[in-house]
Amino acid sequence: MPYIRTRDGTEIFYKDWGKGQPIVFSHGWPLTADAWDAQMLFLGSKGFRVIAHDRRGHGRSSQTWDGNDMNHYADDLAALAKKLGLKKAIHVGHSTGGGEVARYIGRHGTKRVAKAVLISAVPPLMLKTKANPGGLPMAVFDEIRANTAGDRSQFFRDLTTPFYGYNRPGAKASQGVRDSFWLQGMMAGHKAAYDCIKAFSETDFTRDLKKFDVPTLILHGDDDQIVPIGAAALLSAKLVRKATLKVYKGFPHGMCTVNADRINADLLAFCKG
C-alpha cells in the first residue's frame, strides 16, 4: 500500500486515484481517508486526480504516541504534497481536516495550492474563551475525552446520531453509515484519537485564515450539532480573503456522506470554476 515516511519516522497512508488537477482531502475526527470515498469517486470520474490520506495516528497510518497536534498534521500534509510533486492543488478539509488545511496554508503557504475548501470545519476556534464567546465550553470537550478514554467503541456508535443528524424529524438512519463511522474510528490509535480532541478544539486558526490568498469555499450546515456554525464558518468567512460562504439549511455535520449529491455538485462547480 502507498505510504510516505515523515521526518520523525511516521508512516502516512494515502490513496491516489485518477489523473488531472489534484484535489487533496483531509478527513475529520476520528475517521480516515475512506470518509471521502463518495467525493473521490465522483470527482475522480470528472477528470480530477483525487488524493486522501489517513492522518497520523488514524486509519492505516502509524499509531503515533507523540505529534498528534495541528502543526504535525500540517507538516505531514506538506510532506505528502512534496512527495507527490503536487502543483495547483485544491485542498479540501472536513471538520478537523479543515483545521489541518488552515494550518497547512498558515505554515507552508500556497505555493502548491490553487484553491481551498473548508467543510463543516473547526476554524477559527471551537473552544469558548473571552475572545471567542460563541465557542463551546471546555466541559464539552472534557466529556468527549472521558468517553474516548472509556468505552470509545460505544461512544463512536452513539456519536453517529448527532454527527449525521439522525436525531432529527424525518431523518432516515443508515446502519451501514453508522458501521462505517464506527470501523474508521476504531482503526485510530487510542492515544492519537485522545490527543486529537485537544488539537481540534483548542487550536486557534485565526492567523492561519488571514494568510489565505487563494479562492476559498466555505460550506456548513446550519443544523451542525458537532461544530456549530456560529463560531465556525460564519467567522471564518469574515477572516478569509476571497471566501465564498454557502450555508445549507438543515444539513448536519456529516453532510459529505448523507447529502453527498449536493456537496459533490457544489465541489465540482467550485473546482472547475
N, C-alpha and C positions, 0 to 999 in steps of 0.2 A: 504494500500500500504506500501511497506517496506521503512522505514526511519531509520537513525541513528540521534542522537542528539549530537552535539558537545559541547565543554566546555562552549562556550558562548551562548548556547541555540539554535543555528541554526539547523534546521531540513534538513538533506540531503537525498533526494530521490535516490534510486538506483534500478537497475534491476539485477537479479542474476539468470542466466539460466544455466542448464546443469551440468555436472559433469566432473571431471578431473583436470588437471593442470589449475590454474586460469589465465585468461587474463583479465586485468583491463584496461578499455578505458576511456580516458579523452578527452572531446569534445572541439571544437573551439567556438569562439565568433561569434554571440550571441546565439548559438544553445543549444541543450540539449543532453541527452543520446541517444535520438532517431536518431541522426545523424549517429550512429554506427550500426543501425539495420542490414544493409547488411553484415557487418563483423561479428556481433554477431550470426546471423542466420547461416552463413557459417561455422564459426569456432566452434560454439556450436555443429553443426552436425558432426564435425570431432573429437569429443571426448574431447573438452575443456570445462571448466567452464568459462562462459563469464559474465563479470560484468561491468556495466557502471552506472555512477551517474550523476545527474544534479548538476553542480557547484552551490555553494551558490549564491543566487540571480537570478538564471536561472531556467527555466522549472518549475518543481513541488517542488523544494526546497524553503526554506524560502526566501522571498524577503527582503534581508538584507539592512539596511542603512549603517552599518559600516562593516569593514573587507573584503571589496572587493579588495583584493590585493593578490599577489602571495604567501606570507607567510601563509595567512589564507587558501588559496586554497590548498596548500601543506599539511598543518596540517589537513585539512578536509579529504584529501585523506589518510593520515596516520591513522586517526581515523576510517575510513571505513575499511582499511586493518586490523587494530587491532580488530575491532568489528567482522569481518567475519573470523578472525583467518587465514588469508591468509599466505601461505608459498610458496616459489619458484614461485612467481607470475611474469607474463610477463606484463609490463606496456607499454601501447600504448597511445601516445598523439598526437592529430592533432592540428596544429596551436597554439592557446592559450593553449590548452591541453598539447602540447609539452613542453611549459614553466612550466606548473603545474608539469609534470613528472620530469623535470630537477630540479626544486626547491624542490620537494619531496625527491629526492635522495640526493640533497645537504644538506637538513636539517635533514633527517631521515636515511640516509644511505641505504645500500642494504641488510640488514639482511633478509628482507622478499621478496627480488627481485632476480629473476633469469636472466632476460633479460629486455631490454628496446627497444622501437621503437619510433622514432620521425618522424612524417609525416607532411610535409609542415609546419614545426614548427617554432615558432618565435625566439628561441635562435639562437645565443648568445645575440643579441640586435638588435631590429628593428630601433631604433632612430639613426639618423645621429649625430655623435659627432666628435670631433677632433681625438679621438682614434678609431672611427668607421665611417670612411668617406664614406663607401659604404651603410650606412643606409639611411632611408627615413627622410626628413626634418620634423620638428615639425609641419609645416603648413599642412602636410598631415593628421596628427592625430587631429589637431585642426578642420579641416574640417569634419572629422568623428564625432568628439564631437558635432559640431554645427548641423550636420544632425541628430544625435541621439537625441539631446535635442529638436530639432524642429519636423519635420514631420518624425518620425522614421519609421512609417508604410510604407511610400513611399520609404524611403531610403533603408529599408530592401528589398523591391521589386527590386529596382534598383541595389542593391549590388549583386544580384544573377547573373547578366550578367558577370562581370569580375570574380566573385568567381568560376563559373563553366565553364568559357571560352566560353560562348555563343556568344561573340562578335567576335569570330574567324571564318575565312572562313571554310565552310563545317560543322560547329557545328550545331547539332540538339537540339534546346532548348526544355526542358520538362516543361510544365506548372505545372505538378504535383510536380516536384523537386522544382520549384520556390515557389509553395504554401506551401510545407513542410518547406522550409527555413523561409519563412515569418511567419508561425504559430509558429515555435520554437522561433524565435526572439521576437515575440510579447508576448510570455509567460514570458520573462525575466522581472524582476523588472526594472523600468526606471532608478533609481539611481544606481543599481548594474551594469546594462549594460553600463551606462555612466562612472562609475569608472573603469570598466574593461579595457577601452581603454587605460588608463594610465598604468594599470598593464601589458598589453601585449606589449605595445610599449616602455616603459621606463625602464623596469626591465632588468638589466644586469645579464645574466645567466652564464657568463664566469667561475666563480669559481665553480658553480654547475656542469657544464660539466666536469671540471677537476677532480671531485670526482667520476665520473662514473668508476666502476670497474667490470662491467658485460658486456657480449656481447651486442652490441648495433647496431641496424639497423637504418639508416637514409635514408628516402625516400623523394624525392622532384621532382616536375615537373619543367622543365626549362622554362615553359611559365606561371609560377605562377605570377599573376598580383596583388596578395594581400600581399604575403610575398616573395619578390624577392629572388631567390636562392643565389645570390652572397654574401649577408650579412647574410645569414641564414645557410642552410645545408652545403655549401662549407666551411664555417668557423667552424661550429660545428664538422664536420668530422675531423678537424685538432686538436680539443681540447679534444675529447673523445677517451680514450684508447679503443682498441678492437672494434672500429667503422667500420662498413661496409656501404659505401655510394652507393646508387643507384639513378641515375638520369633518369627521364622519359622524353623523347623528346616530346614536345608539350603538356604535361599534365598540367591541371590547378590546382588551389589551392584546389578545391573541388573534387580531383581525387578519393577519397574514395567512392564517390557517382557515378560520371559519368564514372569512369574507375574501378568500383568495382571488376570485374572479375580478372583483372591484379593485383590489390593491394591485393586482398584476396589470390590469389595463392602465392604471394611472402611472405605474412604474414604467411601463413601455412608452407611454406618451412622453414622460419626462426624459427618459434615456435617449429617445430618438429626436427630441426637440432641440 
